[in-house]
Amino acid sequence: MGKKRSGSSRQEKRIPANSLFTRPLTKRERTELEALARLPESAIDYSDAPAMGRVPTGIHVGRFYRPVKQQISLRVDADVLAWFRSQGGKYQTYMNQVLRREMHSRARAR
């Protein structure tokens, strides 16, 4: 007895989103972009661009950005690790936030 066929249609092959939404530039597009890049700011016509209104307050820049994580082996003092673990279940995420905050504060200090 053969395999019973489903009533629904056959599933299509999945195509990665980047192949749908990104493609290499054509020679003509690249030439046009290079010509635009050479124009001085004063030569660009912004008359058809809509006027910028009030900036929305609910926008969170980078909300969906997920940085690439890298697994490492790190030696930390036992008392430091115990303190981070006592802060809650996601102590590694919290450690990353503390390190990121320190990184940004040092970058601003320069």
Backbone as a chain_set.jsonl record, in Angstrom:
{"seq": "MGKKRSGSSRQEKRIPANSLFTRPLTKRERTELEALARLPESAIDYSDAPAMGRVPTGIHVGRFYRPVKQQISLRVDADVLAWFRSQGGKYQTYMNQVLRREMHSRARAR", "coords": {"N": [[0.845, -1.176, 0.0], [0.611, 2.189, -0.876], [1.969, 5.393, 0.157], [-0.225, 7.535, 1.869], [-1.663, 10.33, 0.394], [-1.719, 13.719, 1.292], [-4.424, 16.028, 1.656], [-3.819, 18.647, 1.331], [-1.872, 21.076, -0.53], [1.424, 20.577, -1.925], [4.295, 21.464, -0.014], [6.037, 24.462, -0.535], [9.418, 25.186, -1.597], [11.51, 26.708, 0.736], [12.653, 30.042, 0.64], [15.399, 32.034, 1.399], [15.022, 35.142, 3.131], [16.849, 37.175, 2.638], [17.597, 36.777, 0.013], [15.366, 37.542, -1.335], [14.964, 40.244, -0.723], [17.382, 41.557, -1.011], [19.784, 42.246, -3.44], [22.492, 42.082, -5.746], [23.867, 45.201, -6.874], [23.187, 46.644, -10.052], [25.319, 47.554, -12.825], [24.542, 50.017, -13.83], [22.982, 51.072, -11.69], [24.962, 51.263, -9.713], [26.682, 53.158, -10.878], [24.971, 55.368, -10.937], [24.556, 55.814, -8.182], [27.17, 56.42, -7.389], [27.541, 58.826, -8.773], [25.643, 60.426, -7.48], [26.766, 60.459, -4.928], [28.964, 62.053, -5.322], [27.897, 64.573, -5.565], [27.625, 67.861, -4.166], [26.219, 68.851, -0.961], [24.62, 71.137, -1.253], [23.65, 70.933, -3.823], [21.673, 69.072, -3.831], [18.278, 68.411, -4.158], [15.775, 68.855, -1.947], [13.1, 69.411, -2.008], [10.888, 67.787, -2.568], [10.768, 66.098, -0.452], [9.032, 65.073, 2.46], [8.074, 67.336, 5.101], [9.657, 67.307, 8.261], [7.958, 66.34, 11.015], [6.787, 66.431, 14.401], [8.862, 64.531, 16.502], [8.198, 61.18, 17.119], [7.506, 59.856, 20.375], [7.49, 57.246, 21.277], [9.381, 55.664, 20.045], [11.926, 53.283, 19.911], [15.138, 53.05, 19.343], [16.975, 50.526, 17.791], [15.603, 48.422, 18.894], [14.957, 45.857, 17.938], [17.38, 44.855, 17.352], [19.725, 42.36, 17.569], [22.632, 41.568, 18.955], [25.451, 39.644, 17.833], [26.235, 36.779, 19.585], [28.966, 35.449, 21.428], [30.427, 32.572, 22.539], [32.373, 32.119, 25.388], [35.047, 31.19, 27.616], [35.35, 32.17, 30.862], [37.082, 33.322, 33.632], [35.997, 34.118, 36.786], [35.941, 35.774, 39.92], [34.861, 33.917, 42.75], [33.103, 35.093, 44.632], [32.097, 37.249, 43.187], [30.733, 35.964, 41.104], [28.834, 34.581, 42.652], [27.378, 36.746, 43.637], [26.253, 37.812, 41.259], [24.689, 35.616, 40.474], [22.881, 35.61, 42.561], [21.271, 37.694, 41.881], [19.267, 36.918, 40.208], [17.576, 34.701, 37.846], [18.553, 35.03, 35.181], [21.384, 35.566, 35.187], [23.679, 35.663, 33.574], [22.931, 37.203, 31.394], [22.508, 39.569, 32.743], [25.122, 40.083, 33.612], [26.276, 40.608, 31.131], [24.898, 42.961, 30.464], [25.874, 44.709, 32.415], [28.586, 44.79, 31.729], [28.345, 45.889, 29.151], [27.256, 48.414, 29.767], [29.416, 49.53, 31.154], [31.286, 49.544, 29.064], [30.114, 51.419, 27.303], [30.127, 53.714, 28.933], [32.84, 54.186, 29.228], [33.505, 54.671, 26.574], [32.158, 57.061, 26.123], [33.577, 58.706, 27.823], [35.938, 59.216, 26.567]], "CA": [[0.0, 0.0, 0.0], [1.411, 3.404, -1.012], [1.815, 6.439, 1.161], [-1.436, 8.311, 1.689], [-1.387, 11.72, 0.067], [-2.456, 14.712, 2.05], [-5.343, 16.827, 0.865], [-3.271, 19.977, 1.075], [-0.877, 21.13, -1.596], [2.81, 20.321, -1.566], [4.955, 22.619, 0.571], [7.019, 25.079, -1.417], [10.779, 25.293, -1.091], [11.708, 27.984, 1.416], [13.666, 30.92, 0.07], [15.855, 32.975, 2.425], [14.528, 36.502, 2.944], [17.866, 38.057, 2.071], [17.627, 36.635, -1.447], [14.205, 38.244, -1.865], [15.016, 41.675, -0.471], [18.676, 42.12, -1.361], [20.37, 41.717, -4.662], [23.639, 42.907, -6.127], [23.538, 46.362, -7.698], [23.591, 46.575, -11.454], [26.357, 48.533, -13.152], [23.849, 51.302, -13.971], [22.634, 51.55, -10.343], [26.207, 51.625, -9.031], [27.143, 54.41, -11.488], [24.061, 56.422, -10.478], [24.849, 56.08, -6.772], [28.473, 57.096, -7.316], [27.326, 60.206, -9.224], [24.944, 61.113, -6.378], [27.697, 60.628, -3.808], [29.895, 63.141, -5.65], [27.203, 65.858, -5.51], [27.692, 68.572, -2.873], [24.924, 68.929, -0.258], [23.831, 72.26, -1.768], [23.08, 70.585, -5.119], [20.615, 68.08, -3.654], [16.954, 69.025, -4.059], [14.956, 68.205, -0.917], [11.765, 70.008, -2.036], [9.829, 66.781, -2.593], [10.804, 65.323, 0.793], [8.054, 65.612, 3.406], [8.622, 68.067, 6.246], [9.77, 66.491, 9.469], [7.061, 66.811, 12.063], [7.205, 66.128, 15.765], [9.474, 63.213, 16.617], [7.399, 60.308, 17.991], [8.19, 59.56, 21.627], [7.507, 55.819, 21.587], [10.332, 54.929, 19.215], [13.094, 52.755, 20.604], [16.121, 52.722, 18.32], [17.697, 49.29, 18.057], [14.776, 47.528, 19.698], [14.981, 44.504, 17.414], [18.758, 44.486, 17.063], [20.257, 41.301, 18.422], [24.051, 41.409, 18.642], [25.947, 38.278, 17.73], [26.807, 36.311, 20.844], [30.124, 34.594, 21.281], [30.625, 31.794, 23.753], [33.754, 32.145, 25.867], [35.287, 30.672, 28.957], [35.787, 33.337, 31.606], [37.302, 33.066, 35.058], [35.485, 35.208, 37.607], [36.048, 35.481, 41.351], [33.697, 33.173, 43.236], [32.143, 35.987, 45.285], [31.457, 38.036, 42.132], [29.775, 35.067, 40.465], [27.75, 34.329, 43.611], [26.543, 37.936, 43.69], [25.455, 37.882, 40.034], [23.68, 34.549, 40.53], [21.854, 35.98, 43.539], [20.435, 38.743, 41.299], [18.136, 36.35, 39.485], [17.806, 33.566, 36.97], [19.313, 35.324, 33.967], [22.545, 36.308, 35.669], [24.644, 35.876, 32.493], [22.422, 38.358, 30.657], [22.767, 40.724, 33.601], [26.568, 40.341, 33.533], [26.51, 41.225, 29.824], [24.39, 44.333, 30.535], [26.816, 45.482, 33.239], [29.783, 44.993, 30.907], [28.002, 46.819, 28.074], [27.131, 49.743, 30.368], [30.79, 49.985, 31.409], [31.894, 49.804, 27.764], [29.564, 52.685, 26.797], [30.562, 54.832, 29.77], [34.251, 54.443, 28.886], [33.541, 55.238, 25.233], [31.729, 58.443, 26.251], [34.583, 59.45, 28.565], [37.074, 59.547, 25.693]], "C": [[0.889, 1.238, 0.0], [1.122, 4.396, 0.108], [0.577, 7.278, 0.851], [-1.076, 9.776, 1.432], [-2.287, 12.644, 0.876], [-3.365, 15.498, 1.118], [-4.786, 18.207, 0.553], [-2.207, 19.913, -0.011], [0.526, 20.906, -1.037], [3.474, 21.592, -1.04], [6.026, 23.149, -0.39], [8.385, 25.097, -0.753], [10.942, 26.672, -0.464], [12.855, 28.747, 0.778], [14.1, 31.883, 1.173], [15.407, 34.4, 2.107], [15.576, 37.399, 2.306], [17.976, 37.915, 0.555], [16.44, 37.33, -2.094], [14.38, 39.762, -1.804], [16.357, 42.319, -0.77], [19.168, 41.455, -2.624], [21.561, 42.595, -4.997], [23.186, 44.076, -7.005], [23.98, 46.123, -9.129], [24.644, 47.65, -11.698], [25.739, 49.932, -13.25], [23.507, 51.898, -12.601], [23.877, 52.014, -9.592], [26.743, 52.965, -9.557], [26.29, 55.579, -11.007], [24.333, 56.795, -9.027], [26.18, 56.805, -6.601], [28.356, 58.559, -7.741], [26.625, 61.018, -8.138], [25.883, 61.385, -5.207], [28.675, 61.782, -4.058], [29.239, 64.517, -5.576], [27.419, 66.536, -4.159], [26.286, 68.659, -2.264], [24.032, 70.02, -0.852], [23.156, 71.934, -3.1], [21.929, 69.593, -5.017], [19.29, 68.795, -3.412], [16.101, 68.224, -3.073], [13.5, 68.665, -0.963], [10.644, 68.972, -2.035], [9.813, 65.902, -1.347], [9.794, 65.92, 1.767], [8.74, 66.302, 4.577], [8.63, 67.165, 7.469], [8.882, 67.101, 10.543], [7.653, 66.537, 13.437], [7.765, 64.716, 15.804], [8.633, 62.36, 17.56], [8.19, 59.912, 19.241], [8.328, 58.063, 21.896], [8.509, 55.002, 20.798], [11.536, 54.524, 20.05], [14.079, 52.289, 19.542], [16.857, 51.456, 18.72], [16.899, 48.263, 18.831], [14.877, 46.076, 19.24], [16.384, 44.04, 17.039], [19.217, 43.439, 18.062], [21.726, 41.11, 18.077], [24.444, 39.935, 18.602], [26.603, 37.913, 19.053], [27.994, 35.407, 20.547], [30.358, 33.885, 22.604], [32.104, 31.806, 24.112], [33.841, 31.433, 27.2], [35.923, 31.817, 29.729], [35.953, 32.962, 33.071], [36.916, 34.312, 35.85], [35.655, 34.81, 39.061], [34.741, 34.871, 41.85], [32.657, 34.087, 43.876], [31.409, 36.861, 44.261], [30.388, 37.191, 41.441], [28.58, 34.794, 41.376], [26.809, 35.535, 43.678], [25.666, 38.037, 42.452], [24.367, 36.811, 40.038], [22.555, 34.897, 41.492], [20.901, 37.047, 42.995], [19.248, 38.198, 40.521], [18.57, 35.283, 38.507], [18.669, 33.851, 35.759], [20.564, 36.127, 34.318], [23.57, 36.555, 34.566], [24.226, 37.07, 31.627], [22.696, 39.627, 31.442], [24.245, 41.088, 33.58], [26.898, 41.041, 32.216], [26.043, 42.678, 29.832], [25.343, 45.231, 31.322], [28.079, 45.78, 32.434], [29.516, 45.989, 29.776], [27.887, 48.248, 28.601], [28.506, 50.343, 30.637], [31.487, 50.35, 30.099], [31.421, 51.155, 27.218], [30.026, 53.876, 27.634], [32.022, 55.176, 29.495], [34.363, 55.091, 27.509], [33.139, 56.721, 25.267], [32.784, 59.302, 26.915], [35.76, 59.867, 27.684], [36.901, 60.806, 24.956]], "O": [[1.825, 1.325, 0.795], [0.175, 4.252, 0.88], [0.36, 7.68, -0.292], [-0.286, 10.374, 2.163], [-3.464, 12.36, 1.101], [-3.091, 15.612, -0.076], [-5.236, 18.863, -0.388], [-1.712, 18.842, -0.36], [0.767, 21.032, 0.163], [3.238, 22.679, -1.568], [6.803, 22.39, -0.969], [8.506, 25.034, 0.47], [10.561, 27.681, -1.057], [13.886, 28.176, 0.424], [13.248, 32.491, 1.821], [15.414, 34.813, 0.948], [15.241, 38.285, 1.52], [18.409, 38.851, -0.117], [16.493, 37.674, -3.275], [13.989, 40.475, -2.728], [16.447, 43.547, -0.778], [18.985, 40.256, -2.836], [21.62, 43.746, -4.565], [22.238, 43.951, -7.78], [25.004, 45.49, -9.388], [24.834, 48.545, -10.874], [26.337, 50.913, -12.807], [23.716, 53.09, -12.374], [23.85, 53.04, -8.912], [27.201, 53.803, -8.78], [26.812, 56.652, -10.703], [24.337, 57.977, -8.684], [26.302, 57.7, -5.764], [28.989, 59.432, -7.149], [26.979, 62.174, -7.905], [25.795, 62.434, -4.57], [29.154, 62.41, -3.115], [29.94, 65.528, -5.528], [27.399, 65.873, -3.122], [25.288, 68.551, -2.976], [22.817, 69.843, -0.944], [22.185, 72.594, -3.471], [21.275, 69.304, -6.019], [19.198, 69.679, -2.56], [15.752, 67.072, -3.329], [12.732, 68.348, -0.055], [9.551, 69.258, -1.546], [8.935, 65.051, -1.202], [9.705, 67.142, 1.891], [9.833, 65.917, 4.994], [7.718, 66.365, 7.676], [9.058, 68.259, 10.922], [8.868, 66.427, 13.599], [7.198, 63.805, 15.2], [8.377, 62.771, 18.692], [9.394, 59.664, 19.171], [9.197, 57.655, 22.667], [8.496, 53.773, 20.868], [12.09, 55.328, 20.799], [13.875, 51.249, 18.914], [17.311, 51.327, 19.857], [17.474, 47.319, 19.374], [14.882, 45.164, 20.068], [16.556, 42.959, 16.474], [19.1, 43.632, 19.272], [22.045, 40.554, 17.027], [23.832, 39.095, 19.262], [27.432, 38.66, 19.572], [28.018, 34.694, 19.543], [30.471, 34.518, 23.654], [32.97, 31.544, 23.277], [32.828, 31.117, 27.824], [36.93, 32.374, 29.293], [35.065, 32.356, 33.671], [37.434, 35.404, 35.619], [35.525, 33.634, 39.401], [33.656, 35.264, 41.423], [31.457, 33.883, 43.688], [30.234, 37.179, 44.446], [29.27, 37.656, 41.22], [27.439, 34.778, 40.915], [25.592, 35.372, 43.764], [24.471, 38.315, 42.56], [23.234, 37.084, 39.642], [21.405, 34.522, 41.266], [19.842, 37.283, 43.577], [18.319, 38.942, 40.207], [19.757, 34.995, 38.353], [19.448, 32.992, 35.347], [20.773, 37.228, 33.809], [24.273, 37.565, 34.611], [25.07, 37.849, 31.185], [23.075, 40.647, 30.867], [24.592, 42.268, 33.535], [27.71, 41.966, 32.191], [26.715, 43.542, 29.269], [25.587, 46.375, 30.939], [28.582, 46.904, 32.459], [30.361, 46.833, 29.478], [28.362, 49.187, 27.962], [28.735, 51.525, 30.379], [32.199, 51.352, 30.032], [32.228, 51.945, 26.727], [30.29, 54.945, 27.083], [32.394, 56.349, 29.528], [35.21, 55.958, 27.296], [33.702, 57.538, 24.538], [32.891, 60.493, 26.619], [36.499, 60.787, 28.036], [37.78, 61.199, 24.189]]}, "num_chains": 1, "name": "protein.A"}
